[in-house]
Structures are given as structure tokens and as C-alpha cells.
Amino acid sequence: MGGSIMGVVSNEYSNGSVQGCIGLEEKLDDLRGLVGKADGDPLRIVSVGAGAWGSAFAALLQDTYGQFRDKVQIRIWRRPRKTVDRATAEHLFEVINSREDVLRRLIRRCAYLKYVEARLGDRTLLADEILKDGFCLNMIDTPLCPLKVVTNLQEAVWDADIVVNGLPSTETREIFEEISKYWKERITVPVIISLAKGIEAALEPVPHIITPTKMINQATGVSMENILYLGGPNIASEIYNKEYANARICGAEKWRKPLAKFLRQPHFIVWDNSDLVTHEVMGGLKNVYAIGAGMVAALTNESATSKSVYFAHCTSEMIFITHLLAEEPEKLAGPLLADTYVTLLKGRNAWYGQMLAKGELSPDMGDSISGKGMIQGVSAVEAFFELLSHSSLNVLHPEENKPVAPVELCPILKTLYKILISREQSSQAILQALRDENLNDPRERIEIAQSHAFYMPSLLGQP
């Protein structure tokens, strides 16, 4: 696997494998120099959290830079002792045997027999154990390269130069509060790249959004200059399989530009942007509406017409909310719609909405689903609803000419809250909302947003 990816990289950079490796080594040396690494001291990169995107991201780095063992060390942390159920073990065995390269690799590593025993029920596999062999529990169908797995959090992070936050937003604060204990004696400040997409709502002293990068800042005391957000329209398995994709790394110029260069690959183009918080919030917002899209798809038997009606309404609400959050929202239109589009097509939040509508899952089962991981759109629905319901944020209703909470102009968000959080309604309510003849034309909601000065910098914790 590593060889095939390096072959592609080599051709892109130099039309020759030796010069291609030199091009990669130069990018690595540039970043090492910026971090201040001396010869003989490897750049230490650790991904905290082993969900689909965190694991795929670590594997991409390992495939690309792992050959320079004396210059970089790439590891991934996940919690220990999580077992792999029998059905998953059987499916994993099928995946292994369908891929000759994976099968041969496991045989060479003397690791194949344990998967045979697990399929027969004679052995229980652990999630950290299979991750070492290149299998992410939330992405079984996409074998990765073998990874260096650490299950002790202190060992993983105490001397890390670059920490990748691959945790769900709902776990980010807790884990980084623990990490902060291990950094009390540090002299150098680490660089943190957050992949998390989700938000918390804080109502005091004024209603505002707390994003994962801000959670990390509050938990560790690391300056926001050293904390970045990487997001974009992507599906983890497709990126690892070298489908063309792009992303943006957002944050302070000192780190975002060199990191964009370091992460960029022929199939994974990384741009950079200074507007960290707005991109991060928008990454959480699209998960909200992806759940509803999945419901509509399941309830209408994948009707293209119904799905397009939903898309029109949900994007108009997203545009409205964006005008509340961003001073120049038009700059976000492309990235926001692209990220929304891919999530509606294939993301886990859309899948979750489909399973709810089909009756195969229930909101009572929680938002952490075996084989999929955390469904971050659920907590985001609650956070955005609570935030936009607050009376201190009232806007003037254009037809009724009276002040209303912003959520009153977002009927899809209100309906999703009643389905997922308050449990007042079933998934069918999403269709009832779309069929309501009183529902405003999406064009009107966009015009409202564009013709009123709705921007509220306090929502993002800004003066």
C-alpha cells in the first residue's frame, strides 16, 4: 500500500521516484525547521482518537512520510480494551480475504491466524489490536496501512510536536483537559490540528458558540495561534483510497501555510484560510441538516424531487444562520455548500437519518453507533436550537413585523429538534414540515438574510 501511494506522489512531484522522495523530504525538513527540531530528534505527530477520519488522516501521513523514520514518528492513540463483536470480526475476515495485498501483508506479519480464530469465535479481537494491523472499527471496509498504536494517553502526547484532534466534538474537552495535565512541565508549545466538526452552546454571559478549537484552548491553555482546524468536503474512506478531494486548514498564518504545504498530496489538495472559527462552525452546521436529508431520502424512497425540495429549504436556513454568524457570509458559500453536499450524499449523519426513518435505529439508542462512531449532528441540533432560541438574539420577523428568536425562521431546525432531542415527533414530521403550505419560499428566507443586518459577532465569542 505504502509503495503504491509513494509512486503516485513521486510522479506528481518530479517524474522520478528518487527525486519525488527528495521533494517529500524537503517538505518534511521545512516543517521540522519551523518546529525547531534538531538532527536526530524526530518530529513527533500523534492523532488523538481513532474514528474514521482520525485513523485515515494518520494513515495518510504514515503512507507519505513514514519512510523517513529518523525524521518523523507518527502514532495514533485510542482507548484500550474495546472489543470487536463477532459479526464485525466475521465481516473483517471477509474484507481481508477479498484483498490479496492485505491478506499477504497479514500472513507476512504472522497476524492472519488471529482473524481466522475471531471468525470462528475462538478469540476476541480488540479495537486497538486491529488498528495496529490497519483496520479502523468505524471503517472496516477500508483497510489502512499498519499504524503505531498507543493506548496510554500520557505516553502518546507528552512530547508530541503536532497533535491531531480526531475526537468527536462531544469528547474533545474532556480528553484535552486530561492531556493538559501532562503538558504542565512542557517548555515548547505543541501545534494542534483539529478535525472535529461540532459545537457547544453557551448561554452565559451572552449566548455564544464554543467550537472544538476553543474547547482545546480552554482545556490546555495553548494559544489559539497554535490551534488550527482542518475541514472540507471529504469522506475519510474515499480520501484514503485516493479519490480526488480538497480541504482547508484554517488558523494563524505562521502554521496554516506550512501545514497546508506539508499535508498537500496529488489527490488531496489542501488550501489555507485565516477564518478558523466560521469554517469550524459551518462544519458543524451541515451535520444538522444531513440528518434530515437522510430521513427524507428514506421516507420518499429516494425521490430526487423530494430530496431537492428538502435541499432548497435546508440550504436557505443554513444561509440565514450564516448571515447571523459571518460578517461576509458570501465568502463561505462555496465551502459550505460543498461540505453539505458530500455529507448529504454519503456522510454518517445522513445514514443515521435514514436508519431512524426506516425504524432500524431509535433516538433512544443514543448518538454513538457501533461501526459508525459518534453522530455529531445530534448534539449540533441541540446546540444550534438552544442558541438560536434565545430571546436576546431576537430579529424582526419580516411578515409579522415583530421580534422573534432566529429559530422561528428555521422550521427544519425546529422539526429536527422535536424529533431528535425533545422526542415530541417521529421522523415523519420532517415531511409534514416540507408539505406545510405555510412554509416560506426558500428564496424569501435568503432575501430576508441578505436584506437585514443580522450579523451578531457575539455568537462566535467576538466583541
N, C-alpha and C positions, 0 to 999 in steps of 0.2 A: 504493500500500500504506500509506504513512505516513498519508495523508489518511483512509483508512477506519478505521484504528485510532484516530486522534485524534477522529474523530466519535463513536465509542463512548465514549471517555474523557470527552468533553465532556458528553454526555448524563448520564453517571453522576454527574459532579461538580456540574453546575449547570443542566442542562436548557437550555444555551445555549452555542454554540461559543466565543464570546469569553470568557465567564465561566469556561468549562471550561479554557481555556488559562491564565487567571489562576490557577485552582486548581493546575495543574501547576507554574506558575512560582513560586507560593508554596512548594510542596514543595521545589523546586529551591533557592530562596533560603534556606529554612530549613537545608538541608544545607550550602549554601555558607557560611552564617554559622557553623555548627558547626565546619567545617573551617578557617575563618578566611580566606576568600577576599575580596580587595578588589575594588572595582568595576573592570571592565576586565581582570581576571585570571580566565580561565575555569577552572572545576572540571575537572580532567583525570582521566578514567576510562579505564583500559586493561584489556582482557581478555587475559590471557596464555594462549595455547593456543586452537586453533580447531577443537576437536572439536564434536560436535553440540550439546551443552548450552552450552559456552562461546560458540559462534557465535550460537545462538538467544538467549542471555541478552544479549549485546552488541547484537543486532538489536532486541530488545525495548526496550532503553534508547534506542537510536538513534531508533526509531519514536516513542517517547514524548517524549523530551526534545531530540532533535536539532534541532528548530526554533529552540531558544534558543541560537543559535551563539555569541553573545557571552558566554554564561554557562557553557556546558559544552562540552567536547570529548570525544568518545567514539571510541576506537580499539581495534583488535584486533591482537595480534601472533601471527604464525605463522612457522614456519621457512620459509625461501625454497627455491625450486628443486625442490620435489616435483612431479613430472609427473603429468598425468591420462592414464590409459591410454585406448586407442582405444574400448574397449567403454563405458567411463564417459562419454567425450565423446559417443558416439552416443546414449546414454541421456539425457544432459543436453540434447542438441538436441531430443529428443522432449518432454522436460519443458517446455522453453522454448516450443515451438510449441503445446503444449496449454494454455498460459496467455496469453491475449491481453494482459493487463496487463504481464506480464513481457516478452513479445515487443515490445510498443510501447516499453517502457522501454529495452530494449537498442538498438532502432532509433534512438531519440532520442539515445542516448549514443554512437551510431556504434560499437557493440560487437557487433552481431549477426553481422557477416560472419566474425569470427574463430571463432564456433561452427559456422558452415557449413563453414569450411575444416577445422576439427578433425574434424567428422563425416566429411569426405571423406579424411581422413588427410594433408591438405596442411599441417597445422600442429599443433604440440604445445602444449597448454594447461598452465599451471602452477596449482597449487592456490591460491597467494596471488593470482594474477591473477583467477581466477573468484570468489574470495571478495570481491574489490572490487566485483564485479557482483552479489553476493548469493547465491552458491552455495557451500555447505559440502560438502566432499568426502565427509563421513560422513553426509550428509543431502541427497542430490541431489534427492530428490522433493519437498522443501520449499524453494522459493525464499524467500530472505530479502530484506530491503532492502539496497541498496548499503552497504558498510562501508568505513571508512577503515582500510586495512591497512598495518601497519608490519612489515618483515621484519628490521630491526635491533633487537635486544633492548635495547641501551643507549638508543637513541632512544625506544623505546616506554615505558620505565619510569623513566628517571632523574628526571623531575619529576612523576610521576603522584601524584595525591592519593588515588585509590582504585584498587587493583589487584585484579582478579578472577582467581582461580586457576581456569582452565578446563583445566588439565593433568590427565592421569591421575595417580593417586597414585604410580605407579612412576616418573614423571618429575619429580615435584614438587620433591624435594630437590635434584636436580642443577641444574634451571633456577634455583631460588631461591638456590642458592649462587653462581651466576653473577650474578644480579641484585644480590646483596649487595655485589658489587664496585663497582657503580655508585651505591650509596647511602652510601658511606663519608663523603662530604662533605655529606650532607643535614643540614639544620637541623631541618626538620619531619619528623614520623614519618607514613608513609602508613597508610591503612586498607586491610586486605586481606580480601576475601571469598572463601573457598574453596568451590568447587563439587565438589571431588574426593571420591570415595567409595572408600576402600580403606585398608588398614593395612599396617604393617610389624610384625614380631615381633622384639623384642629380648630375649635370654635373660640378659643380664648388666646390672647386678649381681643383679637378680632378674627373672624373666620379666615382661615388660610390653608393652603395645601402644603403637606410635607412629603417630599419625594425621597426615594431611596438614597440619593447622594446626600441630601440634607440629613437623613437619619444617620448615615455613616459619619458625617461631620459632627453631629451632636453626640454620637456614641463614643467617638475616638478622639475628638479634638483636632484631627487632621484638617489642615486648611482646605477650603474649597478650591484653592488653586491647584491642589494635588489630587482632586477627585474629579473624574470625568464620567460621562455617560456615553455608551455605545448603543445605538439603536438604528433601526431601518427596516425596510420591507424584506423580511427574510424568514425562512423556515429552516431550523437547525439541520435536519437531515439532508435537505437539498443543498445547503451550503457545503456541508462536508462532502457530499457527492459531486462537488464542483459544478453545480448549476450556477449560471451567472447571477450574481447578486451584488447589491451595494448597501452601504451603511454610512452613518455619520458618527464621528466621535466628537463630542461637544465638551467644551470646557476652556480653561485658560490656554492662551496661545503657546506658552512655554512647553506644554506637554502634548497638546492635541495635534500639532503639526508633525512632530517627530513620531508620535504613536500612529498617526494615520499612515505615514510612510512605512513604518515597521509592520503594520498589520496588512497593508495592501498586497493583494495577490492577483494574478491574471483573471481569476474567476470571482474575486471578492474585492470590489473597488471600495475603498474607504475614503470618504471626504471628511472635512473638518468644519466645525461651526462654533461660534462663540456662545450661542444662546442655549446653554445647557438646560436650564430649568423648564423652558417652554417645550423643547423637544421631549424632555423626560415626561412631562405631564401628558403631552399628546400621545406618547407611547402607552400610557395607562388608559387614556380615554377610549382608544379604539377597541380595547378588550371589552369594554362595557357593551358596545353595540354589536360586537361579534357574537355574543351570546344570543341576542335577539335574532340575528341573521340565521343562526343555526336552527332556532325554533321555527322561524318562517319557512325555511327550506324543508324541514321535516313535516310540518303541518300542511304544506301545499304540494307535497310530492315533488319537490324540487322545481316548482313552477318558476320559470325565468321571469315571467311578468310580475308575479307576487314579490319575488326577491328584488326586482328592480324598484318596485314601489317602496319597499322597506328601505332600500339603499338611498333613495331620494330623501325620505324622511329622516333617517338616522344621520346622514351627512349634513343635512340642514341644521340639525340640532348640534352636531359637532362644530359646525361653522359658527353658530350662535355662541356656544361655550368658548370657542377660541377667541372670539371678539371680547369676551369678558377677561380673558387671561393674557392676551398678547396685544402690545401696542401697535404692531404691524402684522396682523394675522395673515395677510396675503403671502408673506414670506414662507409660511408654514403649509400652504395649500398643497403643494406637490408632495412633500414628505408625508404629511398627514394622510392624504388620500391613498398614497401608495402603500403605506403601512396598514391602513384599514383594509384595503383591497386584498392583500395577501392573507391577512388574518381571517377575513370572511371566507376566503377560498379554502384554506387548509389549516387554520390555526386550531389549537386545542380548545379555545373559548367557543368557537363556532361548533366544534364537535360536541362540547358539553351541552350547548343549547339544543342540538339535535337529539342527544340522548335523553334530555329532560322531556322534550316534546313527544318522543316515542315511548316514554314511560319506562325506559331502561335504567334511568337514574332518577333520584329524587333530591330536591334541595336539602332534605333532612340528612342525606348521606354526607354532607359537608362538601368542601371545595378542594379537598386533596384526594385525587382519584388514582387508584392503582394503575400503573402503566402509563399514566399521563402526567402525574405530578400535580402541582398547585394550579388551580384555575383562577388566575389572578383577577379576572374580570368581575368575580363575585364581590370581593372586598372593594373593588373600584366602584361598582354600582352603589354600594352603601356610602362610600366616602363622597362621591360626587353629589348624591342625593342630599345627604346631610348638609353639605357645604352650600349647595345652591337653594336649599330650603330656608336658609337663614334670613330673617326679616331685615337685617341690617344691609343686605345686598339688594334690596328691592329695586326693580326697574319699572318704568312706566309701561303698562300694557297698552299697545297701540290702538286697540279697538275699544276696550272698556275705559281707557283713559284714567286708570287708577294704578297705584303702585302694587306690584305683585312680586313674589320671590321668583328669581330666574327659573326655577324648576317648573313653574307653571307654564312656561313657554317651551317645555321639553317633555311632551306627553310620552314619548317612547321610554325615556329615562324613568319617568314616574311609574310606568307599567312594569318595567323590569324590576324596580324596587318592590313593587307589590307581589311579583311572582317569586323573586329570589330571597328577599330579606324579610318583609312582613308576612309573607306567605298568605296574603289575602286572596290571591287569584291563581289560577292554573296557567300553564303555558298558552292555552287557547286565547288568553286575554291579549296577547300580542297581535293576533289577527283582528280581534274586536277593535283594538285601538286603530289599526290601519283602515278598517272599514267604517269608522265613525265619520259620518258626513260633516261633522263639525270640526274635524281635524283640519287645521290650516294648510293651505297650499305650501309646500316646502319653499317655493320662491318667496312667499311673504315673510317667512322666518328669516331668510337670508337678507331680504331688504330691510327688515327691522334691525338686524345686527349691523348692517352697513350704514344705516342712516342715523343711528344713535351712538352717542359716545358712551359705550358700555364698559370700556376698559377699566378694570379695577386692579391696579398693581398690588394692592394689599392681599389679594388672593394668593399671590405667589410669595408672600412674605416680603414684598418690596415696599419702600416708602412711597 
